[in-house]
Amino acid sequence: MIDETPIPSPCVHICYLNDDDICQGCFRSGDEITAWMRLDNDGRRQVMANIAEREKASPFVISMPKEG
């Protein structure tokens, strides 16, 4: 079995939990932030999928045009 490089934290150092316990910087829940270091990559991929869904639903995310 090949060891997989751990998925890095999505933290952007803009830490503010809203009333729904979601960080407005990285879109993780408080529980996801707390658990991150203990999660394996499968767990981290699930958190990243949760983040993507929250970003899509957020009125505060501005999409940047893709280059190329």
Secondary structure, 3 states (H helix, E strand, C coil): CCCCCCCCCCCCCCCCECCCCEECCCCCEHHHHHHHHHCCHHHHHHHHHHHHHHHHHCCCCCCCCCCC
